[in-house]
Amino acid sequence: MLVLLFRILILLAIILLVYTWIEYLRSSDRKIRIAKDLNQFYLDDEPKNSKKNLRFVYKGCTFVGEKYVGIAEDSFEVTNIHVTVCHPIDLNGITREDLYFLENELLIRYPYAKIEWKHPISELVLTPLE
């Protein structure tokens, strides 16, 4: 009886380890960290969930976007996205063209949205081109 109980406990421990490993591989935090290390673009978003903020990484800089729902034409859609940066020091090397690229990527997913960049990103967007 004791041997059977021990085998069941080992089986449960193996199942728990496999589940933990699968959840680790599917983790959005892990994917964002990898994209940040590789200086790639990665967008973590749930389009059907307007309450969950979107997070994205571009050129090693992590951004957070707050979605706001409003009326667009004849339905409720995401109409405003307020984008902030997690660590402003990571903005080193980000150009205005990069911000336009990010806006286009967001507008592809949310065509009715107005993108608002928060400080300090808004300073780069608002300054005139030289």
C-alpha positions as CSV (number, residue, x, y, z in Angstrom):
1,M,0.0,0.0,0.0
2,L,2.8,2.4,0.9
3,V,4.5,1.7,-2.4
4,L,1.4,2.5,-4.4
5,L,0.9,5.7,-2.5
6,F,4.6,6.6,-3.2
7,R,4.1,5.9,-6.9
8,I,1.0,8.1,-7.0
9,L,3.0,11.0,-5.4
10,I,5.8,10.6,-7.8
11,L,3.3,10.7,-10.7
12,L,1.7,13.8,-9.3
13,A,5.1,15.5,-8.9
14,I,6.0,14.7,-12.6
15,I,2.6,16.0,-13.8
16,L,3.2,19.2,-11.7
17,L,6.6,19.7,-13.2
18,V,5.4,19.2,-16.8
19,Y,2.5,21.7,-16.2
20,T,4.9,24.2,-14.7
21,W,7.3,23.9,-17.6
22,I,4.5,24.3,-20.2
23,E,3.2,27.4,-18.4
24,Y,6.8,28.8,-18.3
25,L,7.1,28.4,-22.1
26,R,3.7,30.1,-22.7
27,S,4.5,33.0,-20.3
28,S,4.1,36.4,-21.9
29,D,6.7,37.9,-19.4
30,R,9.3,35.4,-20.8
31,K,8.4,36.3,-24.4
32,I,8.7,40.0,-23.7
33,R,12.1,39.5,-21.9
34,I,13.4,37.5,-24.9
35,A,12.2,40.1,-27.4
36,K,13.9,42.8,-25.3
37,D,17.2,40.9,-25.1
38,L,17.1,40.4,-28.9
39,N,15.9,43.9,-29.7
40,Q,12.9,42.6,-31.6
41,F,9.3,43.8,-31.8
42,Y,6.8,41.8,-29.7
43,L,3.3,42.8,-28.8
44,D,1.5,41.1,-25.9
45,D,-2.2,41.9,-26.1
46,E,-5.7,40.3,-25.8
47,P,-7.8,42.1,-28.4
48,K,-11.0,40.7,-27.1
49,N,-10.3,42.0,-23.5
50,S,-10.4,45.8,-23.5
51,K,-9.7,45.9,-19.7
52,K,-6.2,44.4,-20.1
53,N,-3.4,46.7,-21.0
54,L,-1.2,45.9,-23.9
55,R,2.5,45.6,-23.6
56,F,5.0,45.7,-26.3
57,V,8.8,45.8,-26.8
58,Y,10.7,47.5,-29.5
59,K,14.5,47.9,-29.7
60,G,15.0,46.8,-26.1
61,C,12.4,49.3,-24.7
62,T,9.2,48.1,-23.0
63,F,6.0,50.1,-23.5
64,V,2.6,49.8,-21.8
65,G,-0.6,50.9,-23.5
66,E,-3.8,51.6,-21.7
67,K,-6.9,50.9,-23.8
68,Y,-10.1,52.9,-23.6
69,V,-13.4,51.9,-25.2
70,G,-15.6,54.4,-26.9
71,I,-18.1,54.6,-29.7
72,A,-16.7,54.2,-33.2
73,E,-19.3,54.4,-36.1
74,D,-22.0,52.0,-34.9
75,S,-20.2,49.8,-32.3
76,F,-18.0,50.0,-29.2
77,E,-14.4,49.8,-30.1
78,V,-11.0,50.8,-28.6
79,T,-10.8,54.5,-29.4
80,N,-7.9,55.7,-27.3
81,I,-4.6,54.1,-26.4
82,H,-2.3,55.9,-23.9
83,V,1.2,54.7,-24.3
84,T,3.9,55.1,-21.7
85,V,7.4,53.7,-21.3
86,C,8.4,51.5,-18.4
87,H,12.0,52.7,-18.1
88,P,12.7,56.0,-19.7
89,I,16.4,55.3,-19.9
90,D,15.7,52.5,-22.4
91,L,14.4,55.2,-24.9
92,N,18.1,55.8,-25.9
93,G,18.3,55.3,-29.6
94,I,14.5,55.4,-30.3
95,T,13.8,57.7,-33.2
96,R,10.6,59.4,-34.5
97,E,10.5,56.8,-37.3
98,D,10.4,54.1,-34.7
99,L,7.5,55.7,-33.0
100,Y,5.7,55.9,-36.3
101,F,6.3,52.2,-36.8
102,L,4.8,51.5,-33.4
103,E,1.8,53.6,-34.2
104,N,1.2,51.8,-37.4
105,E,1.4,48.4,-35.6
106,L,-1.1,49.6,-33.1
107,L,-3.4,51.0,-35.7
108,I,-3.4,47.7,-37.6
109,R,-4.9,46.0,-34.6
110,Y,-7.1,48.9,-33.5
111,P,-8.1,51.0,-36.6
112,Y,-10.4,53.4,-34.6
113,A,-7.8,54.2,-31.9
114,K,-6.1,57.5,-31.3
115,I,-2.6,56.9,-30.0
116,E,-1.5,59.3,-27.3
117,W,2.2,59.2,-26.2
118,K,2.9,60.2,-22.6
119,H,5.9,62.0,-21.3
120,P,8.8,61.7,-22.2
121,I,7.9,60.2,-25.6
122,S,5.5,63.0,-26.4
123,E,8.4,65.5,-26.4
124,L,9.9,63.6,-29.4
125,V,6.7,63.4,-31.3
126,L,5.8,67.0,-30.8
127,T,9.1,68.6,-31.7
128,P,9.3,69.8,-35.3
129,L,11.4,68.0,-37.8
130,E,14.8,69.6,-38.6
